[in-house]
Amino acid sequence: MNFLKYTLIRLALATVAFFVAYYFGAGLYLSTLGGAIIGFAISYLAFPKLHLAAATDFNGWFKRRPAKNKVEEENQAFEDGLDEGARKQQGLDI
């Protein structure tokens, strides 16, 4: 939800900046570029907490979660045990 709020705020600020620049005769391309830059800069500087919350939401959507494989975990525990036993026999245990 924070991502949606932050996106709508950025879009609204960019739209307002576009129309203000276009009203003062900046032209279509310059108004578009200026509106995007000004809108995004103001939203980034004025709403840092919302920016971080939106980034956290966005990261949560695409974060890879490793699959839990019970057999793999058992194999890792067995290999760790063998390695520790071998280190103890060789006197390499710290």
DSSP file with accessible surface (Angstrom, degrees, kcal/mol):
  #  RESIDUE AA STRUCTURE BP1 BP2  ACC     N-H-->O    O-->H-N    N-H-->O    O-->H-N    TCO  KAPPA ALPHA  PHI   PSI    X-CA   Y-CA   Z-CA
    1    1 A M     >        0   0  149      0, 0.0     4,-2.3     0, 0.0     5,-0.2   0.000 360.0 360.0 360.0 -34.8    0.0    0.0    0.0
    2    2 A N  H  >  +     0   0   49      1,-0.2     4,-2.7     2,-0.2    52,-0.3   0.868 360.0  55.1 -65.3 -35.5    2.9    2.3    0.7
    3    3 A F  H  > S+     0   0   66     50,-0.2     4,-2.4     2,-0.2    -1,-0.2   0.917 108.9  47.4 -63.3 -42.0    4.2    1.8   -2.8
    4    4 A L  H  > S+     0   0   92      2,-0.2     4,-2.6     1,-0.2    -2,-0.2   0.927 112.7  48.7 -65.3 -44.5    0.9    2.8   -4.3
    5    5 A K  H  X S+     0   0   99     -4,-2.3     4,-2.3     2,-0.2    -2,-0.2   0.936 113.5  46.6 -60.5 -46.5    0.7    5.9   -2.1
    6    6 A Y  H  X S+     0   0    6     -4,-2.7     4,-2.5     1,-0.2    -2,-0.2   0.909 112.4  50.2 -65.2 -40.1    4.2    7.0   -2.9
    7    7 A T  H  X S+     0   0   57     -4,-2.4     4,-2.5    -5,-0.2    -1,-0.2   0.916 111.2  48.4 -64.4 -42.7    3.7    6.4   -6.7
    8    8 A L  H  X S+     0   0   99     -4,-2.6     4,-2.6     2,-0.2    -1,-0.2   0.893 111.1  50.4 -66.1 -37.7    0.5    8.4   -6.7
    9    9 A I  H  X S+     0   0   51     -4,-2.3     4,-2.6    -5,-0.2     5,-0.2   0.937 111.9  47.9 -64.4 -44.6    2.2   11.3   -4.8
   10   10 A R  H  X S+     0   0   73     -4,-2.5     4,-2.4     1,-0.2    -2,-0.2   0.923 112.9  48.3 -62.3 -42.4    5.1   11.3   -7.3
   11   11 A L  H  X S+     0   0  102     -4,-2.5     4,-2.4     2,-0.2    -1,-0.2   0.916 111.8  49.3 -65.3 -41.5    2.7   11.2  -10.2
   12   12 A A  H  X S+     0   0   53     -4,-2.6     4,-2.6     2,-0.2    -2,-0.2   0.927 112.7  46.9 -64.5 -43.9    0.6   14.1   -8.8
   13   13 A L  H  X S+     0   0   51     -4,-2.6     4,-2.5     1,-0.2    -1,-0.2   0.904 112.7  49.6 -65.9 -39.5    3.7   16.2   -8.2
   14   14 A A  H  X S+     0   0   14     -4,-2.4     4,-2.4    -5,-0.2    -1,-0.2   0.903 111.5  49.8 -65.8 -38.1    5.1   15.5  -11.6
   15   15 A T  H  X S+     0   0   58     -4,-2.4     4,-2.5     2,-0.2     5,-0.2   0.928 111.5  47.5 -66.2 -44.4    1.7   16.4  -13.2
   16   16 A V  H  X S+     0   0   90     -4,-2.6     4,-2.4     1,-0.2     5,-0.2   0.936 113.0  48.4 -62.8 -44.9    1.4   19.7  -11.3
   17   17 A A  H  X S+     0   0   16     -4,-2.5     4,-2.4    18,-0.2    -1,-0.2   0.889 110.7  52.7 -63.7 -37.7    5.0   20.6  -12.2
   18   18 A F  H  X S+     0   0   46     -4,-2.4     4,-2.7    -5,-0.2     5,-0.2   0.950 111.0  45.1 -60.7 -50.1    4.3   19.8  -15.8
   19   19 A F  H  X S+     0   0  122     -4,-2.5     4,-2.3     2,-0.2    -2,-0.2   0.869 112.6  51.0 -66.9 -34.7    1.2   22.0  -16.0
   20   20 A V  H  X S+     0   0   75     -4,-2.4     4,-1.7    -5,-0.2    -1,-0.2   0.944 113.7  44.5 -65.6 -45.8    2.9   24.9  -14.3
   21   21 A A  H  <>S+     0   0   27     -4,-2.4     5,-2.1    -5,-0.2     6,-0.2   0.910 114.6  48.8 -65.6 -40.4    5.9   24.7  -16.6
   22   22 A Y  H ><5S+     0   0  125     -4,-2.7     3,-1.5     1,-0.2     5,-0.3   0.884 107.6  55.5 -67.4 -36.3    3.6   24.4  -19.7
   23   23 A Y  H 3<5S+     0   0  189     -4,-2.3    -1,-0.2     1,-0.3    -2,-0.2   0.874 105.3  52.4 -62.6 -37.7    1.5   27.3  -18.5
   24   24 A F  T 3<5S-     0   0  160     -4,-1.7    -1,-0.3    -5,-0.1    -2,-0.2   0.309 124.9-102.4 -85.5  10.2    4.6   29.5  -18.4
   25   25 A G  T < 5S+     0   0   64     -3,-1.5    -3,-0.2    -5,-0.1    -2,-0.1   0.791  73.4 141.8  84.0  30.1    5.5   28.5  -22.0
   26   26 A A      < -     0   0   36     -5,-2.1     4,-0.4     1,-0.2    -4,-0.2   0.652  60.6-118.5 -78.4 -14.4    8.3   26.0  -21.5
   27   27 A G     >  -     0   0   34     -5,-0.3     4,-2.0    -6,-0.2     5,-0.2  -0.094  27.5 -78.3  92.8 163.0    7.1   23.8  -24.3
   28   28 A L  H  > S+     0   0   93      2,-0.2     4,-2.2     1,-0.2     5,-0.2   0.940 125.3  41.4 -67.6 -49.9    5.9   20.3  -24.3
   29   29 A Y  H  > S+     0   0  198      2,-0.2     4,-2.5     1,-0.2     5,-0.2   0.931 118.0  45.2 -67.6 -44.9    9.2   18.4  -24.2
   30   30 A L  H  > S+     0   0  109     -4,-0.4     4,-3.0     1,-0.2     5,-0.3   0.890 113.1  51.7 -67.1 -36.0   10.8   20.7  -21.6
   31   31 A S  H  X S+     0   0    0     -4,-2.0     4,-2.7     2,-0.2     5,-0.2   0.903 110.6  48.8 -66.2 -40.3    7.6   20.7  -19.5
   32   32 A T  H  X S+     0   0   77     -4,-2.2     4,-2.2     2,-0.2    -2,-0.2   0.946 115.7  42.6 -63.6 -48.6    7.6   16.9  -19.5
   33   33 A L  H  X S+     0   0  103     -4,-2.5     4,-2.4     2,-0.2     5,-0.2   0.944 118.0  45.4 -64.4 -46.8   11.3   16.6  -18.6
   34   34 A G  H  X S+     0   0   21     -4,-3.0     4,-2.9    -5,-0.2     5,-0.3   0.904 112.2  51.6 -64.7 -40.9   11.0   19.4  -15.9
   35   35 A G  H  X S+     0   0    0     -4,-2.7     4,-2.5    -5,-0.3     5,-0.3   0.916 111.6  47.1 -62.7 -42.7    7.8   18.0  -14.5
   36   36 A A  H  X S+     0   0   35     -4,-2.2     4,-2.3    -5,-0.2     5,-0.3   0.950 116.4  43.4 -64.1 -47.1    9.3   14.5  -14.1
   37   37 A I  H  X S+     0   0  103     -4,-2.4     4,-2.4    -5,-0.2     5,-0.2   0.945 118.4  43.1 -65.9 -47.7   12.5   15.8  -12.5
   38   38 A I  H  X S+     0   0   85     -4,-2.9     4,-2.6    -5,-0.2     5,-0.3   0.935 115.4  48.9 -66.3 -44.7   10.8   18.3  -10.2
   39   39 A G  H  X S+     0   0    0     -4,-2.5     4,-2.1    -5,-0.3    -2,-0.2   0.928 115.3  43.3 -62.0 -44.3    8.0   15.9   -9.2
   40   40 A F  H  X S+     0   0   87     -4,-2.3     4,-2.1    -5,-0.3    -1,-0.2   0.895 114.4  50.4 -71.1 -37.3   10.4   13.0   -8.4
   41   41 A A  H  X S+     0   0   46     -4,-2.4     4,-2.4    -5,-0.3     5,-0.2   0.929 111.7  47.2 -66.4 -43.7   12.9   15.2   -6.6
   42   42 A I  H  X S+     0   0   79     -4,-2.6     4,-3.0    -5,-0.2     5,-0.3   0.931 113.4  47.9 -64.8 -42.7   10.3   16.9   -4.4
   43   43 A S  H  X S+     0   0    0     -4,-2.1     4,-1.5    -5,-0.3    -1,-0.2   0.886 112.5  49.6 -67.0 -35.0    8.7   13.5   -3.5
   44   44 A Y  H  < S+     0   0  133     -4,-2.1    -1,-0.2    -5,-0.2    -2,-0.2   0.914 119.0  37.2 -68.4 -41.3   12.1   12.0   -2.7
   45   45 A L  H  < S+     0   0  135     -4,-2.4    -2,-0.2    -5,-0.2    -1,-0.2   0.839 120.3  44.7 -80.8 -33.6   13.1   14.9   -0.5
   46   46 A A  H  < S+     0   0   59     -4,-3.0    -3,-0.2    -5,-0.2    -2,-0.2   0.736 119.8  36.9 -86.1 -22.2    9.8   15.6    1.2
   47   47 A F     X  +     0   0   79     -4,-1.5     4,-2.2    -5,-0.3    -1,-0.2  -0.461  62.0 148.7-129.3  62.8    8.7   12.0    1.9
   48   48 A P  H  > S+     0   0   74      0, 0.0     4,-2.2     0, 0.0     5,-0.2   0.887  76.5  50.2 -68.0 -35.8   11.8   10.0    3.0
   49   49 A K  H  > S+     0   0  179      2,-0.2     4,-2.2     1,-0.2     5,-0.2   0.913 112.4  46.9 -68.1 -40.6    9.9    7.7    5.3
   50   50 A L  H  > S+     0   0   32      2,-0.2     4,-2.6     1,-0.2    -1,-0.2   0.872 109.7  55.2 -67.3 -34.9    7.3    6.9    2.7
   51   51 A H  H  X S+     0   0   53     -4,-2.2     4,-2.3     2,-0.2    -2,-0.2   0.932 109.8  45.5 -62.1 -45.7   10.1    6.3    0.2
   52   52 A L  H  X S+     0   0  112     -4,-2.2     4,-2.2     2,-0.2    -2,-0.2   0.897 113.0  50.2 -65.9 -39.5   11.7    3.8    2.5
   53   53 A A  H  X S+     0   0   28     -4,-2.2     4,-2.3     2,-0.2   -50,-0.2   0.905 111.3  48.9 -65.7 -38.7    8.4    2.1    3.2
   54   54 A A  H  X S+     0   0    4     -4,-2.6     4,-2.7   -52,-0.3    -2,-0.2   0.901 110.3  50.9 -67.2 -39.7    7.6    1.9   -0.5
   55   55 A A  H  X S+     0   0   49     -4,-2.3     4,-2.5     2,-0.2    -2,-0.2   0.896 110.0  50.4 -64.5 -38.2   11.0    0.4   -1.3
   56   56 A T  H  X S+     0   0   97     -4,-2.2     4,-2.1     2,-0.2    -2,-0.2   0.920 111.4  48.0 -65.6 -43.2   10.5   -2.2    1.4
   57   57 A D  H  X S+     0   0   46     -4,-2.3     4,-1.3     2,-0.2    -2,-0.2   0.932 113.1  47.9 -60.4 -46.8    7.1   -3.1    0.0
   58   58 A F  H  X S+     0   0   97     -4,-2.7     4,-1.0     1,-0.2     3,-0.3   0.902 111.2  50.3 -63.6 -41.2    8.6   -3.3   -3.5
   59   59 A N  H  X S+     0   0  101     -4,-2.5     4,-0.9     1,-0.2     3,-0.4   0.876 105.7  57.5 -64.9 -36.0   11.5   -5.5   -2.3
   60   60 A G  H  < S+     0   0   30     -4,-2.1    -1,-0.2     1,-0.2    -2,-0.2   0.812 101.2  56.7 -65.6 -28.6    9.1   -7.8   -0.6
   61   61 A W  H  < S+     0   0  145     -4,-1.3    -1,-0.2    -3,-0.3    -2,-0.2   0.848 118.8  29.4 -70.5 -33.0    7.2   -8.5   -3.8
   62   62 A F  H  < S+     0   0  140     -4,-1.0     2,-0.3    -3,-0.4    -1,-0.2   0.318  85.1 125.1-113.3   7.1   10.3   -9.7   -5.6
   63   63 A K     <  -     0   0  127     -4,-0.9     2,-0.4    -3,-0.2    -3,-0.0  -0.527  59.6-128.6 -71.4 129.8   12.4  -11.1   -2.9
   64   64 A R        -     0   0  229     -2,-0.3    -1,-0.1     1,-0.0    -2,-0.1  -0.628  17.0-154.9 -80.5 131.1   13.4  -14.7   -3.6
   65   65 A R        -     0   0  188     -2,-0.4     2,-0.1     3,-0.0     3,-0.1  -0.929  20.3-122.9-106.6 121.9   12.7  -17.1   -0.8
   66   66 A P        -     0   0  117      0, 0.0     2,-0.3     0, 0.0     0, 0.0  -0.367  27.7-113.6 -66.3 140.5   14.8  -20.2   -0.8
   67   67 A A        -     0   0   95      1,-0.1     2,-0.7    -2,-0.1     0, 0.0  -0.548  25.9-124.3 -73.3 134.5   13.0  -23.4   -0.9
   68   68 A K        -     0   0  180     -2,-0.3     2,-0.6    -3,-0.1    -1,-0.1  -0.728  29.4-175.3 -82.3 117.1   13.3  -25.5    2.2
   69   69 A N     >  -     0   0   79     -2,-0.7     4,-2.1     1,-0.2     5,-0.2  -0.947  12.8-164.2-117.6 110.7   14.6  -28.9    1.3
   70   70 A K  H  > S+     0   0  150     -2,-0.6     4,-2.3     1,-0.2     5,-0.2   0.884  89.5  52.6 -64.3 -38.8   14.7  -31.3    4.3
   71   71 A V  H  > S+     0   0   86      1,-0.2     4,-2.4     2,-0.2    -1,-0.2   0.922 109.3  49.7 -64.3 -41.7   17.0  -33.8    2.5
   72   72 A E  H  > S+     0   0  102      1,-0.2     4,-2.4     2,-0.2    -1,-0.2   0.907 110.0  50.6 -64.8 -40.7   19.5  -31.1    1.7
   73   73 A E  H  X S+     0   0   97     -4,-2.1     4,-2.2     2,-0.2    -1,-0.2   0.904 110.8  49.3 -63.1 -40.8   19.5  -29.8    5.3
   74   74 A E  H  X S+     0   0  110     -4,-2.3     4,-2.4     2,-0.2    -2,-0.2   0.906 110.6  50.4 -65.0 -40.7   20.1  -33.3    6.6
   75   75 A N  H  X S+     0   0   86     -4,-2.4     4,-2.7     2,-0.2    -2,-0.2   0.905 110.2  49.9 -63.5 -41.3   22.9  -33.8    4.1
   76   76 A Q  H  X S+     0   0   99     -4,-2.4     4,-2.4     2,-0.2    -2,-0.2   0.911 111.0  48.8 -64.1 -41.6   24.5  -30.5    5.2
   77   77 A A  H  X S+     0   0   63     -4,-2.2     4,-2.1     2,-0.2    -2,-0.2   0.911 112.4  49.0 -64.6 -40.5   24.3  -31.5    8.8
   78   78 A F  H  X S+     0   0  136     -4,-2.4     4,-2.3     1,-0.2    -2,-0.2   0.933 112.2  47.7 -64.8 -44.4   25.8  -34.9    8.1
   79   79 A E  H  X S+     0   0  123     -4,-2.7     4,-2.5     1,-0.2    -1,-0.2   0.888 110.1  52.9 -64.8 -39.0   28.7  -33.3    6.1
   80   80 A D  H  X S+     0   0   93     -4,-2.4     4,-2.5     1,-0.2    -1,-0.2   0.910 109.2  50.0 -61.9 -40.8   29.3  -30.8    8.9
   81   81 A G  H  X S+     0   0   41     -4,-2.1     4,-2.3     2,-0.2    -2,-0.2   0.910 111.3  47.8 -64.5 -42.1   29.6  -33.6   11.4
   82   82 A L  H  X S+     0   0  104     -4,-2.3     4,-2.4     2,-0.2    -2,-0.2   0.915 112.5  49.7 -63.9 -42.3   32.0  -35.5    9.2
   83   83 A D  H  X S+     0   0   77     -4,-2.5     4,-2.3     2,-0.2    -2,-0.2   0.919 111.1  48.2 -64.6 -43.3   34.1  -32.4    8.7
   84   84 A E  H  X S+     0   0  114     -4,-2.5     4,-2.1     1,-0.2    -1,-0.2   0.903 111.6  50.5 -64.5 -40.2   34.2  -31.6   12.4
   85   85 A G  H  X S+     0   0   33     -4,-2.3     4,-2.0     1,-0.2    -2,-0.2   0.911 110.6  48.9 -63.6 -41.4   35.2  -35.2   13.2
   86   86 A A  H  X S+     0   0   38     -4,-2.4     4,-1.8     1,-0.2    -2,-0.2   0.898 110.6  50.7 -66.0 -39.3   38.0  -35.1   10.6
   87   87 A R  H  X>S+     0   0  113     -4,-2.3     5,-2.5     1,-0.2     6,-0.8   0.888 109.1  51.3 -66.1 -36.3   39.3  -31.8   12.0
   88   88 A K  H ><5S+     0   0  133     -4,-2.1     3,-0.6     1,-0.2    -1,-0.2   0.904 109.7  49.7 -67.1 -40.7   39.3  -33.2   15.5
   89   89 A Q  H 3<5S+     0   0  177     -4,-2.0    -1,-0.2     1,-0.2    -2,-0.2   0.862 113.4  46.0 -66.8 -35.2   41.3  -36.3   14.5
   90   90 A Q  H 3<5S-     0   0  139     -4,-1.8    -1,-0.2    -5,-0.2    -2,-0.2   0.523 113.3-118.1 -84.8  -6.8   43.9  -34.1   12.6
   91   91 A G  T <<5S+     0   0   62     -4,-0.6    -3,-0.2    -3,-0.6    -4,-0.1   0.729  80.4 122.0  77.2  21.4   44.1  -31.7   15.5
   92   92 A L      < +     0   0   94     -5,-2.5     2,-0.3    -6,-0.2    -4,-0.2   0.399  33.6 121.2 -93.7   1.6   42.9  -28.8   13.5
   93   93 A D              0   0  100     -6,-0.8    -9,-0.0    -5,-0.1    -8,-0.0  -0.483 360.0 360.0 -70.5 127.6   40.0  -28.0   15.8
   94   94 A I              0   0  204     -2,-0.3    -1,-0.1     0, 0.0    -2,-0.1  -0.789 360.0 360.0-100.4 360.0   40.2  -24.5   17.1
